[in-house]
């Protein structure tokens, strides 16, 4: 499970920021801490999970359970990337 949370954290970072420094700044943690979690595949502590969920509430359900509920606004980074790609091509459904 720990590597699963680390991987999910990385996916959110890659979808929402330009890199670890920006991600760390937005959630109020040190870049080295983020780097260490991602590279070691260890679970982020509760305080970090809370900060990520506060910064990007749309990923809370997915981050904690692996599930999504688009009707409730709970998505995954993959869904966000797909939406962004569709907007760039002008084929989005919004």
N, CA, C and O atoms as a GROMACS GRO file, in nm:
protein
  376
    1UNK      N    1   0.081  -0.120   0.000
    1UNK     CA    2   0.000   0.000   0.000
    1UNK      C    3   0.085   0.126   0.000
    1UNK      O    4   0.050   0.226  -0.064
    2UNK      N    5   0.195   0.123   0.070
    2UNK     CA    6   0.277   0.244   0.079
    2UNK      C    7   0.326   0.289  -0.057
    2UNK      O    8   0.321   0.408  -0.089
    3UNK      N    9   0.372   0.195  -0.139
    3UNK     CA   10   0.420   0.235  -0.271
    3UNK      C   11   0.305   0.283  -0.358
    3UNK      O   12   0.324   0.364  -0.448
    4UNK      N   13   0.184   0.232  -0.331
    4UNK     CA   14   0.066   0.276  -0.404
    4UNK      C   15   0.038   0.424  -0.376
    4UNK      O   16   0.011   0.500  -0.469
    5UNK      N   17   0.044   0.465  -0.250
    5UNK     CA   18   0.021   0.605  -0.215
    5UNK      C   19   0.132   0.694  -0.271
    5UNK      O   20   0.104   0.805  -0.317
    6UNK      N   21   0.254   0.648  -0.267
    6UNK     CA   22   0.365   0.725  -0.322
    6UNK      C   23   0.347   0.743  -0.473
    6UNK      O   24   0.371   0.851  -0.526
    7UNK      N   25   0.304   0.637  -0.541
    7UNK     CA   26   0.281   0.646  -0.685
    7UNK      C   27   0.166   0.740  -0.717
    7UNK      O   28   0.173   0.818  -0.812
    8UNK      N   29   0.060   0.733  -0.639
    8UNK     CA   30  -0.054   0.823  -0.661
    8UNK      C   31  -0.013   0.968  -0.638
    8UNK      O   32  -0.054   1.057  -0.713
    9UNK      N   33   0.066   0.992  -0.534
    9UNK     CA   34   0.116   1.126  -0.507
    9UNK      C   35   0.195   1.177  -0.629
    9UNK      O   36   0.179   1.291  -0.671
   10UNK      N   37   0.278   1.091  -0.682
   10UNK     CA   38   0.357   1.129  -0.800
   10UNK      C   39   0.267   1.160  -0.920
   10UNK      O   40   0.293   1.256  -0.992
   11UNK      N   41   0.164   1.080  -0.940
   11UNK     CA   42   0.072   1.105  -1.052
   11UNK      C   43   0.002   1.239  -1.038
   11UNK      O   44  -0.015   1.311  -1.137
   12UNK      N   45  -0.038   1.274  -0.918
   12UNK     CA   46  -0.100   1.405  -0.895
   12UNK      C   47   0.002   1.514  -0.924
   12UNK      O   48  -0.030   1.612  -0.992
   13UNK      N   49   0.123   1.498  -0.873
   13UNK     CA   50   0.228   1.598  -0.898
   13UNK      C   51   0.251   1.618  -1.047
   13UNK      O   52   0.260   1.732  -1.093
   14UNK      N   53   0.260   1.510  -1.121
   14UNK     CA   54   0.286   1.519  -1.265
   14UNK      C   55   0.170   1.582  -1.341
   14UNK      O   56   0.191   1.650  -1.441
   15UNK      N   57   0.047   1.559  -1.294
   15UNK     CA   58  -0.070   1.615  -1.362
   15UNK      C   59  -0.091   1.763  -1.330
   15UNK      O   60  -0.144   1.837  -1.412
   16UNK      N   61  -0.049   1.805  -1.211
   16UNK     CA   62  -0.085   1.939  -1.165
   16UNK      C   63   0.028   2.039  -1.155
   16UNK      O   64   0.002   2.159  -1.147
   17UNK      N   65   0.152   1.995  -1.156
   17UNK     CA   66   0.262   2.089  -1.136
   17UNK      C   67   0.374   2.066  -1.236
   17UNK      O   68   0.373   1.968  -1.312
   18UNK      N   69   0.468   2.158  -1.235
   18UNK     CA   70   0.582   2.147  -1.326
   18UNK      C   71   0.696   2.064  -1.268
   18UNK      O   72   0.794   2.037  -1.337
   19UNK      N   73   0.685   2.025  -1.142
   19UNK     CA   74   0.790   1.944  -1.082
   19UNK      C   75   0.779   1.937  -0.931
   19UNK      O   76   0.686   1.991  -0.872
   20UNK      N   77   0.875   1.870  -0.871
   20UNK     CA   78   0.872   1.848  -0.726
   20UNK      C   79   0.879   1.978  -0.647
   20UNK      O   80   0.813   1.991  -0.543
   21UNK      N   81   0.957   2.073  -0.693
   21UNK     CA   82   0.970   2.199  -0.619
   21UNK      C   83   0.836   2.272  -0.610
   21UNK      O   84   0.797   2.317  -0.502
   22UNK      N   85   0.767   2.283  -0.721
   22UNK     CA   86   0.637   2.350  -0.721
   22UNK      C   87   0.536   2.272  -0.637
   22UNK      O   88   0.462   2.330  -0.558
   23UNK      N   89   0.533   2.141  -0.654
   23UNK     CA   90   0.442   2.055  -0.578
   23UNK      C   91   0.466   2.073  -0.428
   23UNK      O   92   0.372   2.094  -0.351
   24UNK      N   93   0.592   2.064  -0.387
   24UNK     CA   94   0.627   2.077  -0.246
   24UNK      C   95   0.585   2.213  -0.192
   24UNK      O   96   0.532   2.222  -0.081
   25UNK      N   97   0.607   2.317  -0.268
   25UNK     CA   98   0.570   2.452  -0.224
   25UNK      C   99   0.418   2.461  -0.205
   25UNK      O  100   0.371   2.516  -0.106
   26UNK      N  101   0.342   2.408  -0.300
   26UNK     CA  102   0.197   2.417  -0.293
   26UNK      C  103   0.137   2.342  -0.174
   26UNK      O  104   0.033   2.381  -0.120
   27UNK      N  105   0.202   2.234  -0.133
   27UNK     CA  106   0.148   2.158  -0.020
   27UNK      C  107   0.219   2.192   0.111
   27UNK      O  108   0.182   2.140   0.217
   28UNK      N  109   0.321   2.278   0.105
   28UNK     CA  110   0.388   2.323   0.227
   28UNK      C  111   0.489   2.227   0.285
   28UNK      O  112   0.508   2.220   0.406
   29UNK      N  113   0.554   2.151   0.197
   29UNK     CA  114   0.657   2.057   0.241
   29UNK      C  115   0.786   2.082   0.166
   29UNK      O  116   0.787   2.151   0.064
   30UNK      N  117   0.894   2.027   0.216
   30UNK     CA  118   1.026   2.038   0.157
   30UNK      C  119   1.034   1.950   0.032
   30UNK      O  120   0.982   1.838   0.030
   31UNK      N  121   1.100   2.000  -0.070
   31UNK     CA  122   1.118   1.924  -0.194
   31UNK      C  123   1.189   1.791  -0.168
   31UNK      O  124   1.153   1.689  -0.228
   32UNK      N  125   1.286   1.791  -0.080
   32UNK     CA  126   1.360   1.667  -0.048
   32UNK      C  127   1.268   1.562   0.014
   32UNK      O  128   1.285   1.443  -0.010
   33UNK      N  129   1.170   1.606   0.092
   33UNK     CA  130   1.074   1.513   0.152
   33UNK      C  131   0.990   1.447   0.045
   33UNK      O  132   0.970   1.326   0.046
   34UNK      N  133   0.941   1.526  -0.048
   34UNK     CA  134   0.862   1.474  -0.160
   34UNK      C  135   0.947   1.376  -0.242
   34UNK      O  136   0.902   1.267  -0.275
   35UNK      N  137   1.068   1.416  -0.274
   35UNK     CA  138   1.160   1.333  -0.351
   35UNK      C  139   1.186   1.200  -0.280
   35UNK      O  140   1.183   1.094  -0.343
   36UNK      N  141   1.210   1.206  -0.152
   36UNK     CA  142   1.239   1.086  -0.073
   36UNK      C  143   1.121   0.989  -0.074
   36UNK      O  144   1.140   0.868  -0.091
   37UNK      N  145   1.002   1.040  -0.057
   37UNK     CA  146   0.882   0.955  -0.058
   37UNK      C  147   0.865   0.888  -0.193
   37UNK      O  148   0.842   0.768  -0.200
   38UNK      N  149   0.877   0.966  -0.299
   38UNK     CA  150   0.859   0.910  -0.433
   38UNK      C  151   0.966   0.806  -0.467
   38UNK      O  152   0.935   0.700  -0.519
   39UNK      N  153   1.090   0.836  -0.437
   39UNK     CA  154   1.198   0.746  -0.474
   39UNK      C  155   1.201   0.619  -0.390
   39UNK      O  156   1.232   0.512  -0.441
   40UNK      N  157   1.168   0.631  -0.262
   40UNK     CA  158   1.169   0.514  -0.174
   40UNK      C  159   1.039   0.435  -0.181
   40UNK      O  160   1.032   0.321  -0.137
   41UNK      N  161   0.934   0.498  -0.238
   41UNK     CA  162   0.805   0.432  -0.247
   41UNK      C  163   0.739   0.412  -0.112
   41UNK      O  164   0.662   0.318  -0.094
   42UNK      N  165   0.770   0.502  -0.018
   42UNK     CA  166   0.709   0.488   0.114
   42UNK      C  167   0.585   0.577   0.123
   42UNK      O  168   0.572   0.676   0.051
   43UNK      N  169   0.496   0.541   0.212
   43UNK     CA  170   0.370   0.614   0.225
   43UNK      C  171   0.392   0.753   0.283
   43UNK      O  172   0.466   0.770   0.380
   44UNK      N  173   0.329   0.853   0.223
   44UNK     CA  174   0.334   0.986   0.283
   44UNK      C  175   0.256   0.984   0.415
   44UNK      O  176   0.159   0.910   0.429
   45UNK      N  177   0.298   1.064   0.510
   45UNK     CA  178   0.230   1.072   0.639
   45UNK      C  179   0.097   1.145   0.623
   45UNK      O  180   0.072   1.212   0.523
   46UNK      N  181   0.014   1.131   0.724
   46UNK     CA  182  -0.119   1.190   0.721
   46UNK      C  183  -0.122   1.338   0.692
   46UNK      O  184  -0.209   1.386   0.620
   47UNK      N  185  -0.026   1.412   0.748
   47UNK     CA  186  -0.022   1.556   0.727
   47UNK      C  187  -0.002   1.590   0.579
   47UNK      O  188  -0.061   1.685   0.527
   48UNK      N  189   0.081   1.511   0.512
   48UNK     CA  190   0.105   1.535   0.370
   48UNK      C  191  -0.018   1.496   0.288
   48UNK      O  192  -0.057   1.569   0.197
   49UNK      N  193  -0.078   1.384   0.320
   49UNK     CA  194  -0.200   1.343   0.249
   49UNK      C  195  -0.308   1.449   0.264
   49UNK      O  196  -0.379   1.481   0.168
   50UNK      N  197  -0.321   1.502   0.384
   50UNK     CA  198  -0.420   1.607   0.408
   50UNK      C  199  -0.390   1.731   0.325
   50UNK      O  200  -0.481   1.790   0.267
   51UNK      N  201  -0.265   1.770   0.319
   51UNK     CA  202  -0.225   1.888   0.241
   51UNK      C  203  -0.253   1.867   0.092
   51UNK      O  204  -0.299   1.959   0.024
   52UNK      N  205  -0.226   1.748   0.042
   52UNK     CA  206  -0.253   1.718  -0.099
   52UNK      C  207  -0.403   1.726  -0.126
   52UNK      O  208  -0.446   1.783  -0.226
   53UNK      N  209  -0.483   1.668  -0.036
   53UNK     CA  210  -0.629   1.668  -0.053
   53UNK      C  211  -0.686   1.809  -0.043
   53UNK      O  212  -0.784   1.841  -0.111
   54UNK      N  213  -0.628   1.892   0.041
   54UNK     CA  214  -0.674   2.031   0.051
   54UNK      C  215  -0.640   2.110  -0.075
   54UNK      O  216  -0.719   2.192  -0.121
   55UNK      N  217  -0.522   2.085  -0.130
   55UNK     CA  218  -0.478   2.157  -0.250
   55UNK      C  219  -0.555   2.112  -0.374
   55UNK      O  220  -0.591   2.194  -0.458
   56UNK      N  221  -0.580   1.982  -0.384
   56UNK     CA  222  -0.650   1.925  -0.500
   56UNK      C  223  -0.762   1.833  -0.452
   56UNK      O  224  -0.750   1.711  -0.462
   57UNK      N  225  -0.872   1.889  -0.401
   57UNK     CA  226  -0.979   1.806  -0.345
   57UNK      C  227  -1.041   1.710  -0.446
   57UNK      O  228  -1.099   1.608  -0.407
   58UNK      N  229  -1.030   1.740  -0.574
   58UNK     CA  230  -1.089   1.653  -0.676
   58UNK      C  231  -1.025   1.515  -0.681
   58UNK      O  232  -1.082   1.423  -0.740
   59UNK      N  233  -0.907   1.499  -0.620
   59UNK     CA  234  -0.838   1.370  -0.619
   59UNK      C  235  -0.852   1.293  -0.488
   59UNK      O  236  -0.797   1.184  -0.475
   60UNK      N  237  -0.924   1.346  -0.391
   60UNK     CA  238  -0.929   1.286  -0.257
   60UNK      C  239  -0.978   1.141  -0.260
   60UNK      O  240  -0.912   1.053  -0.204
   61UNK      N  241  -1.090   1.116  -0.322
   61UNK     CA  242  -1.144   0.980  -0.325
   61UNK      C  243  -1.047   0.885  -0.393
   61UNK      O  244  -1.021   0.776  -0.343
   62UNK      N  245  -0.994   0.926  -0.506
   62UNK     CA  246  -0.900   0.841  -0.581
   62UNK      C  247  -0.772   0.816  -0.501
   62UNK      O  248  -0.723   0.703  -0.496
   63UNK      N  249  -0.718   0.921  -0.439
   63UNK     CA  250  -0.595   0.907  -0.362
   63UNK      C  251  -0.612   0.807  -0.248
   63UNK      O  252  -0.525   0.724  -0.224
   64UNK      N  253  -0.724   0.815  -0.180
   64UNK     CA  254  -0.743   0.732  -0.062
   64UNK      C  255  -0.800   0.593  -0.091
   64UNK      O  256  -0.776   0.500  -0.015
   65UNK      N  257  -0.876   0.578  -0.200
   65UNK     CA  258  -0.944   0.449  -0.226
   65UNK      C  259  -0.915   0.390  -0.363
   65UNK      O  260  -0.940   0.271  -0.385
   66UNK      N  261  -0.864   0.470  -0.453
   66UNK     CA  262  -0.843   0.423  -0.589
   66UNK      C  263  -0.968   0.432  -0.676
   66UNK      O  264  -0.967   0.392  -0.792
   67UNK      N  265  -1.076   0.485  -0.620
   67UNK     CA  266  -1.202   0.497  -0.693
   67UNK      C  267  -1.223   0.640  -0.739
   67UNK      O  268  -1.163   0.734  -0.687
   68UNK      N  269  -1.310   0.656  -0.838
   68UNK     CA  270  -1.349   0.788  -0.885
   68UNK      C  271  -1.501   0.796  -0.885
   68UNK      O  272  -1.570   0.694  -0.885
   69UNK      N  273  -1.553   0.918  -0.886
   69UNK     CA  274  -1.696   0.943  -0.897
   69UNK      C  275  -1.709   1.077  -0.967
   69UNK      O  276  -1.721   1.182  -0.903
   70UNK      N  277  -1.708   1.073  -1.100
   70UNK     CA  278  -1.708   1.197  -1.178
   70UNK      C  279  -1.830   1.282  -1.150
   70UNK      O  280  -1.821   1.405  -1.153
   71UNK      N  281  -1.944   1.220  -1.123
   71UNK     CA  282  -2.067   1.295  -1.095
   71UNK      C  283  -2.051   1.382  -0.971
   71UNK      O  284  -2.115   1.487  -0.959
   72UNK      N  285  -1.967   1.340  -0.879
   72UNK     CA  286  -1.941   1.416  -0.756
   72UNK      C  287  -1.813   1.499  -0.765
   72UNK      O  288  -1.772   1.561  -0.667
   73UNK      N  289  -1.750   1.501  -0.883
   73UNK     CA  290  -1.628   1.579  -0.901
   73UNK      C  291  -1.503   1.510  -0.852
   73UNK      O  292  -1.398   1.574  -0.840
   74UNK      N  293  -1.511   1.382  -0.823
   74UNK     CA  294  -1.396   1.307  -0.774
   74UNK      C  295  -1.334   1.228  -0.889
   74UNK      O  296  -1.391   1.130  -0.938
   75UNK      N  297  -1.216   1.274  -0.932
   75UNK     CA  298  -1.152   1.217  -1.050
   75UNK      C  299  -1.011   1.169  -1.017
   75UNK      O  300  -0.964   1.181  -0.904
   76UNK      N  301  -0.945   1.114  -1.118
   76UNK     CA  302  -0.805   1.072  -1.108
   76UNK      C  303  -0.722   1.162  -1.199
   76UNK      O  304  -0.777   1.232  -1.284
   77UNK      N  305  -0.591   1.162  -1.182
   77UNK     CA  306  -0.506   1.239  -1.273
   77UNK      C  307  -0.523   1.196  -1.419
   77UNK      O  308  -0.513   1.280  -1.509
   78UNK      N  309  -0.548   1.069  -1.444
   78UNK     CA  310  -0.568   1.024  -1.582
   78UNK      C  311  -0.691   1.089  -1.644
   78UNK      O  312  -0.688   1.128  -1.760
   79UNK      N  313  -0.798   1.101  -1.567
   79UNK     CA  314  -0.918   1.168  -1.616
   79UNK      C  315  -0.888   1.314  -1.643
   79UNK      O  316  -0.930   1.369  -1.744
   80UNK      N  317  -0.814   1.379  -1.552
   80UNK     CA  318  -0.778   1.520  -1.571
   80UNK      C  319  -0.694   1.539  -1.697
   80UNK      O  320  -0.716   1.634  -1.772
   81UNK      N  321  -0.598   1.451  -1.719
   81UNK     CA  322  -0.514   1.462  -1.840
   81UNK      C  323  -0.599   1.444  -1.966
   81UNK      O  324  -0.578   1.514  -2.065
   82UNK      N  325  -0.693   1.351  -1.963
   82UNK     CA  326  -0.780   1.328  -2.079
   82UNK      C  327  -0.866   1.451  -2.105
   82UNK      O  328  -0.884   1.491  -2.220
   83UNK      N  329  -0.918   1.511  -2.000
   83UNK     CA  330  -0.998   1.634  -2.015
   83UNK      C  331  -0.914   1.745  -2.075
   83UNK      O  332  -0.960   1.816  -2.165
   84UNK      N  333  -0.793   1.760  -2.026
   84UNK     CA  334  -0.704   1.865  -2.078
   84UNK      C  335  -0.672   1.843  -2.224
   84UNK      O  336  -0.669   1.938  -2.303
   85UNK      N  337  -0.648   1.719  -2.260
   85UNK     CA  338  -0.617   1.687  -2.400
   85UNK      C  339  -0.736   1.719  -2.491
   85UNK      O  340  -0.718   1.772  -2.601
   86UNK      N  341  -0.855   1.688  -2.445
   86UNK     CA  342  -0.974   1.717  -2.524
   86UNK      C  343  -0.995   1.868  -2.540
   86UNK      O  344  -1.035   1.914  -2.646
   87UNK      N  345  -0.967   1.944  -2.434
   87UNK     CA  346  -0.982   2.089  -2.443
   87UNK      C  347  -0.884   2.147  -2.543
   87UNK      O  348  -0.917   2.240  -2.616
   88UNK      N  349  -0.763   2.092  -2.548
   88UNK     CA  350  -0.662   2.142  -2.641
   88UNK      C  351  -0.703   2.117  -2.786
   88UNK      O  352  -0.669   2.195  -2.875
   89UNK      N  353  -0.774   2.008  -2.810
   89UNK     CA  354  -0.815   1.976  -2.946
   89UNK      C  355  -0.949   2.038  -2.983
   89UNK      O  356  -0.991   2.034  -3.098
   90UNK      N  357  -1.016   2.095  -2.883
   90UNK     CA  358  -1.147   2.156  -2.908
   90UNK      C  359  -1.259   2.054  -2.914
   90UNK      O  360  -1.367   2.085  -2.963
   91UNK      N  361  -1.236   1.934  -2.865
   91UNK     CA  362  -1.338   1.830  -2.869
   91UNK      C  363  -1.394   1.799  -2.732
   91UNK      O  364  -1.458   1.695  -2.713
   92UNK      N  365  -1.370   1.888  -2.634
   92UNK     CA  366  -1.422   1.862  -2.500
   92UNK      C  367  -1.575   1.870  -2.501
   92UNK      O  368  -1.635   1.930  -2.590
   93UNK      N  369  -1.636   1.809  -2.402
   93UNK     CA  370  -1.781   1.801  -2.399
   93UNK      C  371  -1.844   1.901  -2.302
   93UNK      O  372  -1.965   1.896  -2.278
   94UNK      N  373  -1.763   1.992  -2.245
   94UNK     CA  374  -1.819   2.092  -2.152
   94UNK      C  375  -1.894   2.199  -2.226
   94UNK      O  376  -1.947   2.291  -2.163
   0.00000   0.00000   0.00000
